């Protein structure tokens, strides 16, 4: 099965793809099947111009398993993503302060790890908040789909709609789980459609966060080195700056949810 790279920066890079030769025992013909791992399932496409077949399936989890997984994820979405974010970032700040005051030689490496953890915390928050909003509010889901140009050409089969009353809802949920939530510019567009507001509290916060996005990339994909091979130096002040910007983002969004009456 093709692997799915959870650490990739783009969905197109994350999705694994392989081609497999298949022999038909009924007609003795040979086919090439392209298999793509979307992160939520496998998409198999028959590479034959004379046989227009497009099979979408997950051979690992059947329909019952898929619905059970969706139900589990829905039931286990955190009630208060903002509070969980605060717990996660409190630990980051505590560890960074302890190491900084101790003067250990591992500060540089640890600070890079803590920066990545900050991004993990905000990605989990943005994902949980958006998915919860869309699944709980049909109007937000409709607004999200109408405002999403990337989905304009997507289709749901008549068979899926006839056999599953929640097919449209499940389709949207799957697409949201596939997103890379550290792509703030793209996620901002999703929130603008579904929530009617930007994720950024102000331009200064946006500028700070966008400055750290390439730093995060180098820490994850280049072991803390930039494209010229120079080591990224991340100080406690840098972590504080990033943490404050993320806290501003979360406080801004939490305030919007409180005003909507959908806090929690």
N, C-alpha and C positions, 0 to 999 in steps of 0.2 A: 504494500500500500504506500502511495507517495506521502512523504512527511509534510506536516504543516508547521511552519516556522513562526512560533508565537512572538519571537523577538524582532521580526522584520518591521520595517517602517511603513511598508505599503502592503495592502491586501494582495496585490498582484505578485509581489515578491514572496509573500508568506505562503501562498497556495502552491503545494507540490503538484507535479504533473509527470505522469509516465505513460508510455504507449505499450500496449500488450497485444500480442498476436493471439487470435482466437479462431479455432476450427469449428465449423458447424457440422455436427454429426449427421444432420438431416439432409443437407444439400452438398456436402463435401466442398464447401467454399471456405476461403480464408479471409478473415477480416482483421483490421487493426482498430483497436479500441483505445481511445484516449481517456485516461482516468485522472481527474483533478480533485484534490482534497481542498475543500473550501473552509475547513476548520469546524464546520457544523455537520458535514457529511461528505459523501463522495458523489461526483458527477461523472457519469460515463457517457461518452459520445462515440457512436459508431462512425468510423472514418471511411465512408463509402458513399460516393455521390449518387449512386443508383438506389441506395436504400436509406431513405430519409427517416432515421431513427434517432431519437434523443431520449435517453433513459436517465432519469434522476432518481437515485436511490442511495440508501445507506446500508451496505451489506453487513455492517457490524451491529447496528441497532435497528430492529424492526419497528413498524408503526406503533406498537404498544409500548416498546421501550422508549421511543422518541417522545411519546406523549407523557410517559411517566417522568422522563428527564425534564421536560418543559415544566411539568407540574411541580417537580422538586425544586427547580431553580426559581420558579415563581413564588412558591411558598416560603423559600428560604432567602428571598431578597431581604437585606437588613431593613429593619423598621426605621432606623435613623442613620443614614449614611454619613451625615455630617458629624455625628458623635464618634463613629468609627474612625473617620478621618482624623479627628483630634487625638484619639488614643494612639493611632499609628504614628503621627508626627510628633507626639510627645516623646515617645521612645527614641525617635531619631535625634531630637534635640538633646535629650539626656545623655545618650551615648557620645554624641559629638562633643559635648561640653566636658565629659569625663576624660576622653582621650586627649582633647586639646590641653587640658590642664596638666595631664601627666607627662606630656612631652615625648610620647612614644614615637618611634620611627615609622610606625604603620599608619600614621595620621593620613598621609596622602592617599593610600589605597582605601582606607576605611571611608574617608570623605567621598571618594568616588562611589563607593557602594551605597553610602547614605543618600547621595544625590539620586541614584537610580531608585532607591526605595521611596523617596519623595514622589517620584513620577509614578511608581506602582500604586502608591496610596491615592493620588489624584485620579489615575486611570480607573481604579476600582470605584471611586466615588462618582465620577462622571458617568460611567457605565450603569451603575446601579440606579442612579437618579433618573437617567434618561429612560431606561427600560421600565422602571416602575411607573414613571409618568405616563408613558405611552400605553402600557398595558392597563393602567387604571382608568385612563380617560380616552374614550373613543374619539372625542373632538381633537385632542392632541395628536392621536395617531393619524387621523385623517389629514390634519394640517401638515404633519411631518411628511406624509406620502405625497401630498399635492405640491409641497415645496421642494421636493428632492428631485433634481434633474437627473441624477444618476440612475434613478429607478424608473424613469419615464418609459423606457422601452421594455421593462421587465413584464413577464406574464405569469399568471397562475393558471394551471390547467383546469378545464371544466370538471374533469374527474376528481381532482383534489377538492374543488369547491362543493361538488355533490356529495362526496364521502366524508367531508370534515367541515362542520359548521364554523370552526375556528381557523380554517385554512389561511385566510387573509391575515389574521392576527398572528398566527404561527410564522407566516412568511416574514412579516415585519420583525418579529422577535428574533428570528434567525439572522436577519441582516444586521440588526443592532449588535448581536453577540459577535459578529465577524469584524467589527470596526476596531481600528487602532486608536485608542482614546488619548494617546499622547500627541496625535495630530490635532492640535488645538484649533487650527484654522478650519479644518473640515468639521470637527465636532461642534464648533461654534455655529456653523450653518444648520446643523441638525437641531440644536437647541433654539436657534432663532425661529425655526419652523414650528417645533413642537411646543415650546414654552413662550415664544413671542419675545425673547430677550437674548442678548448676547451673554456669553459665559464670563466675559471680562468686566470687572468692576469699574475700570477706567483705562485710559490709554497707557498710563504709566505701568500698570500691572501687566497689561498685554505685552508691552515692550520688554519687560523683564523676563516674562515667561518665554517669549519667542527667542530671547538671547540664550536661554538655557536648553532649548530643544536640541541644537547641534551638539552641545556638551553632553547631554544625555546619550545621544547617538554614539559619540566617540567612547563613552564609558561602557556602553553595552557591546558595541561592535568592534572597537579598536583597542580594547584594554586601556582606555584612558588616553589614547594618543590621537592627535588630529591627523588630517590627510597628509601632512608633511612629516609625520612621525614624532612631532613634539608632544611631550607629556602635558596633559591637562592638569593644572594645579588648582585645586579646589580648597578654599579656606573655610573656616567656621563662619566667617562673614558672608561668604558666598551662599552657604547653606541657610543662614539666617535670612538672607535676601530672597532666596527661592522660597523658603518656608513661609515668609510673610506674604509673598505674592500669591501663593497657593491658598493661604488662609483668607486673603482678600477675595479670591475667586469663590471659595466655598461659602464665606459669609454673605457675599452678594447673591449667590444662588439660593442659599437657605432662606434669605429674606424674601426672595420672590416666591418661594414655596409657601412660606408662612402667610404671605398676603393672598395667595391663591386658596389658602385653607387646606393645603395638602401636605402639611409638614408631617414627616415620619414616613 
